[in-house]
Amino acid sequence: MSPARVYRLIGPHENLYLKISDRRYQGTTYDVEREKDIMLWLQGKLPVPEVLHFEADEDEKFLLMREAIGDAGYAYYEKQRDPKQMIRIYSEGIKLLQAIDVFDCPFVSDIDYRLNELDYLLRHNLADTDTGNWEEDTPFRDPNELYAFLKMHKPGEELVFSHGDFGDGNIFIMNHQISGFIDLGRSGKADKWCDIALCVRSIQHDMGNDEEYLELFFELLDLEPDWDKIRYHVLLDELF
């Protein structure tokens, strides 16, 4: 759903990826310059693609990086068709992210940051206001009503390192372990329930609403689900 353009560059020995963002998205979580800075900060902390080159002109920004190794999460699940194994991998991904020390993390992606970003996107007609992309159970059909609800009902936050767009499209898996994280523009200090909520959404999309799978997920995280926060973070994601 990102407005960035992404090109796969196929070479004789390795593939590279070129990601391009429009200047209209400067300073937002869609800005590839922000993503580049986050990826450089995460080197040695998390398996992320290597940044090879960055440059910008008056209209666009360009980020060149190495390809993540392994299978994309959705492709891995299609091959394995093992829900419990996939849920174990999801839980390990959450733990990897939240184990990163955020004491000196310069990137903020908390609710206030995302709402301010959303205000900018809405005012400039850059938000995803196509309600056809929203979840079936989203109780809104007007983007401005949803935005107003999000501002009025901000929950408290427990800040951890967050991917910000956690799901089977943004993790890579090799040997049944996470081998890479991609699309890191939304990463930074954020509420711990953000990634968990988006992971719950992925589980429900891929495996249905079988309570057994969600119970296993929360058992592996050693957490009681906070459904109010889970619903809030899924709603926040609707406009991105």
Summary of the structure (lengths in Angstrom):
residues: 240
radius of gyration: 17.6
end to end distance: 7.4
largest distance: 53.4
contacts: 725
relative contact order: 0.17
helix: 42%
strand: 20%
